[in-house]
Structure formats: C-alpha cells, structure tokens
Amino acid sequence: MKRLIAPALLAVLALTGCSAPATPAPTTTPGVPIARLNEAQKTSLMADLAKVNPQIEGTHAVVSASIACRSILKGEPEQVQVVTTQERFSRSADKPISEAEAKRIIEIIKTNGFCVKA
C-alpha cells in the first residue's frame, strides 16, 4: 500500500504545479454592458484607429475596441488597460502595438461616443 501512495502523491504534485499559470491573464471584463456602435461611430473609430496604425482593421478591431471599452468603464487601472489594448490590437496588426499607440487607442475609444454603459 505504501508503494502506491508515494507515486500517487508525486503525480498529484506534478500535475498541480503544471496547471498554475505563470502570470495572471488579463480579464476580458465581462458583465459591463455597453452600447452598440452605430455605423457613424464604427466608421469614425476605424478611421481614427487607422491613423494610429493603418494595419488595424476589420471586425477584430471592433471587438477589441469593445473589450477595451468594458475595461475603461469597469475602472481597471490604466496600465492594465494599456497592456490589454496592446495584446488585443497587436493581433489585428502585422506588428506589435507600442505602449504609446495603445494609449492613443484608449483615448480614441473614450472619445468616440460609443463607450457608454447600455
């Protein structure tokens, strides 16, 4: 019986260590309902985002902007907003989004008019 307990404990410890993430993942901030973008807001948003980085385009950019808006409305710390914005918008561009670009994107989202609670 003792021969079975030790390997079982080692297996549990090994699996426990492997399941913990190295760094906490940013939240997607569910639960904060926001208004939908109308066509004018979407057109304006995409034009302004293209000024920051012309490769930011498409549906993914609109979804990323909506998630960033939820983060803003939730009151997450600015640095969390910046990091999350960098990660999300880098997926829709060919090159990584810089911290300065992320800050500009956040300002665009704040001033576009769609980033209000529904």
C-alpha positions in Angstrom: 0.0 0.0 0.0 2.8 2.4 0.8 4.3 1.8 -2.6 1.1 3.2 -4.2 0.8 6.3 -2.0 4.1 7.8 -2.8 3.8 7.7 -6.6 0.2 8.9 -6.4 1.3 11.9 -4.3 4.1 12.7 -6.7 1.7 12.6 -9.6 -0.7 15.0 -7.9 2.1 17.4 -7.0 3.4 17.3 -10.6 0.0 18.0 -12.1 -0.8 20.7 -9.6 2.5 22.5 -10.5 1.8 22.3 -14.2 -1.7 23.7 -14.0 -1.0 27.0 -12.5 -0.4 29.9 -15.0 3.0 31.6 -14.8 1.4 35.1 -14.9 -2.2 36.1 -14.4 -4.1 36.6 -17.6 -5.9 39.9 -18.2 -9.6 39.7 -17.8 -12.0 40.2 -20.7 -14.2 42.3 -18.3 -17.5 40.6 -18.8 -20.6 41.9 -17.1 -20.3 45.6 -18.2 -22.9 46.1 -20.9 -22.0 48.7 -23.4 -23.9 50.4 -26.2 -23.6 49.0 -29.7 -21.6 51.0 -32.2 -23.8 52.7 -34.9 -22.4 52.9 -38.4 -21.1 56.5 -38.0 -19.3 55.6 -34.8 -17.8 52.5 -36.4 -16.6 54.4 -39.4 -15.1 57.1 -37.2 -13.5 54.6 -34.9 -11.9 52.7 -37.8 -10.6 55.9 -39.4 -9.1 57.1 -36.1 -7.5 53.7 -35.5 -6.0 53.7 -39.0 -4.3 57.0 -38.0 -2.6 55.2 -35.1 -1.7 52.1 -37.2 -3.0 51.6 -40.7 -2.9 47.8 -40.3 -5.6 47.9 -37.6 -8.8 47.0 -39.4 -11.7 44.6 -39.6 -14.1 43.0 -37.2 -11.4 42.0 -34.8 -10.5 45.7 -34.2 -14.2 46.5 -33.4 -14.4 43.6 -31.0 -11.0 44.7 -29.4 -12.3 48.2 -29.0 -15.5 46.9 -27.3 -13.4 44.9 -24.9 -11.2 47.9 -24.2 -14.3 50.0 -23.6 -15.5 47.5 -21.0 -12.2 47.7 -19.3 -12.4 51.5 -19.2 -16.0 51.5 -17.9 -15.1 48.9 -15.3 -12.4 51.3 -14.0 -9.4 49.0 -14.4 -6.0 50.6 -13.7 -4.6 52.5 -16.7 -1.6 50.1 -17.0 -3.9 47.1 -17.2 -5.9 48.9 -19.9 -2.7 49.7 -21.9 -1.3 46.1 -21.7 -4.6 44.6 -22.7 -5.0 47.0 -25.5 -1.5 46.2 -26.8 -2.2 42.5 -26.7 -5.6 42.7 -28.4 -4.8 45.2 -31.1 -1.5 43.5 -31.9 -3.5 40.5 -33.1 -5.1 42.6 -35.8 -1.9 44.4 -37.0 1.2 43.0 -38.6 3.5 44.4 -35.9 3.1 44.7 -32.2 1.3 47.8 -30.9 3.5 50.0 -28.8 2.6 51.4 -25.4 2.2 54.9 -26.9 -0.1 53.5 -29.6 -2.1 51.7 -27.0 -2.6 54.9 -25.0 -3.7 56.7 -28.2 -6.2 53.9 -29.0 -7.6 54.1 -25.5 -8.2 57.9 -25.9 -9.9 57.2 -29.3 -12.2 54.7 -27.6 -13.0 57.1 -24.8 -13.9 60.0 -27.2 -15.6 58.1 -30.0 -19.0 58.2 -28.3 -19.8 54.5 -28.2 -18.1 53.7 -25.0 -21.0 54.3 -22.6 -22.9 51.9 -20.5 -26.0 50.4 -22.1 
